[in-house]
């Protein structure tokens, strides 16, 4: 696996950015060809607002990456983390790394974003989108994105995940983020079959329903078995879904300045 490790360890930033826009472009083409729902909302305005949030996430990601270079080096030098102390093949360590990042840095972090009030107010921005499509995957308030990055770092330290494995996971999660948010109509049998192992497009759409209990289900990012094992999975008729959140006005879904202020607005009441 040496070529694999070398490739991801030396991957330049422009290739990571290119991968984001390749996945996003493919999703946009698929949405035009096989849309799940149609809307009168301007796609250009809607997606433009969500891409503003992508810009903030890219900046945080770059700064976070620079700040954590020393942490990866320290963990490697001191053999800190579980994977340095168990004897399993390298491919198995990669699998463990991906699964633990998906569980702790995604499922668990996502679950807590729905359960802790101050976290939920940051995460509200993602859920306030009333036209869920691929660009919604980029719609994270900087506070929300920072929380996820923090959980990623904790996972890296606990398990001693090499930087190459971590970057592979980041590349994989970009693909799944856009796929699961994409406004595409897969054949129902195919979507349902995918949902047994991975998060499928329809499966994730239930998470974006405007009211609980559906809002508090399907927290996974790549693998669906976390939700199956922990009792948070739902699968129903996607035609029943109404996007957005019931505590924010739909009319301000595409108001970027309003959305940035949501976590700090004391007039916005939530159940958490």
Residue pairs with C-beta under 8 A, 6 or more apart in sequence:
1 90
1 91
1 94
4 164
4 168
5 162
5 164
6 164
7 164
8 163
8 164
8 165
8 167
8 168
8 171
9 163
9 164
9 167
11 167
13 62
16 167
16 170
16 171
17 58
19 171
19 174
20 54
20 174
23 174
23 175
23 178
23 179
24 134
24 135
24 138
24 178
26 178
27 133
27 134
27 178
27 179
27 181
27 182
27 184
28 134
30 182
30 184
31 133
31 134
31 182
31 183
31 184
34 184
34 185
34 186
35 183
35 184
35 185
36 183
36 184
36 185
36 201
36 202
36 205
36 238
37 183
39 131
41 130
41 131
41 254
43 131
43 133
45 254
46 129
46 131
46 133
46 135
46 253
46 254
47 133
47 135
49 139
49 254
49 255
49 256
49 259
50 129
50 135
50 136
50 138
50 139
51 135
51 138
52 256
53 125
53 138
53 139
53 140
53 141
53 256
54 135
54 138
54 139
56 142
56 145
57 138
57 140
57 142
57 145
60 142
60 145
60 146
60 149
61 145
61 149
64 146
64 149
64 153
68 153
68 156
71 153
71 156
71 157
72 156
72 162
72 163
72 166
74 80
75 81
75 156
75 157
75 160
76 160
76 162
79 85
79 160
80 157
80 160
81 156
81 157
81 158
81 159
81 160
81 161
82 158
82 159
82 160
83 93
83 96
83 97
83 159
83 160
83 161
83 162
84 160
85 160
88 96
93 162
93 165
94 165
94 168
96 159
97 159
97 161
97 162
97 165
97 166
97 169
98 165
98 168
98 169
98 172
98 222
99 223
100 155
100 158
100 159
100 161
101 152
101 155
101 156
101 161
101 166
101 169
102 169
102 173
102 220
102 221
102 222
102 223
102 226
103 223
103 226
104 151
104 154
104 155
104 158
105 148
105 151
105 152
105 154
105 155
106 148
106 173
106 219
106 220
106 221
106 222
107 219
107 220
107 221
107 226
107 227
107 230
108 151
109 147
109 148
109 151
110 219
110 220
110 221
111 219
111 232
112 119
113 119
113 120
113 122
113 123
113 144
113 147
114 120
114 123
114 215
114 216
114 219
114 272
115 272
116 272
117 270
117 272
118 263
119 144
119 147
120 270
120 272
121 262
121 263
121 264
121 268
121 270
122 141
122 143
122 144
122 147
122 263
123 141
123 144
124 245
124 247
124 248
124 262
124 263
124 268
124 270
125 139
125 140
125 141
125 144
125 259
125 260
125 262
125 263
126 136
126 139
126 140
126 141
126 144
127 208
127 215
127 244
127 245
128 244
128 245
128 248
128 252
128 253
128 259
128 262
129 136
129 139
129 208
129 243
129 244
129 253
130 243
130 244
130 250
130 253
131 183
131 243
131 253
132 181
132 183
132 205
132 208
132 243
133 181
133 182
133 183
134 178
134 181
134 182
134 183
135 181
136 181
136 208
137 177
137 178
137 180
137 181
140 148
141 259
141 260
141 262
141 263
143 263
152 166
155 161
156 166
172 222
173 221
173 222
176 198
176 199
176 221
176 222
177 221
179 201
180 199
180 200
180 201
180 203
180 204
180 221
181 201
181 204
182 201
184 201
186 194
186 200
186 201
186 202
188 202
191 200
191 201
191 202
191 203
192 200
192 202
192 235
194 200
194 203
195 202
195 203
195 224
195 235
196 224
197 223
197 224
197 225
198 222
198 223
198 224
199 218
199 220
199 221
199 222
199 223
199 224
200 224
202 235
202 238
203 218
203 224
203 233
203 235
204 218
205 238
205 241
206 214
206 217
206 218
206 234
206 235
206 236
206 238
206 241
207 214
207 215
207 217
207 218
207 219
208 215
208 241
208 243
209 215
209 240
209 241
209 242
209 243
210 242
210 243
210 244
210 245
210 246
211 242
211 246
212 271
213 234
214 234
214 236
214 241
215 245
216 232
217 227
217 232
217 233
217 234
218 224
218 227
218 232
218 233
218 234
219 226
219 227
219 232
220 226
220 227
224 233
226 232
227 233
244 250
244 253
247 268
247 269
247 270
248 262
248 268
252 258
252 259
253 259
262 268
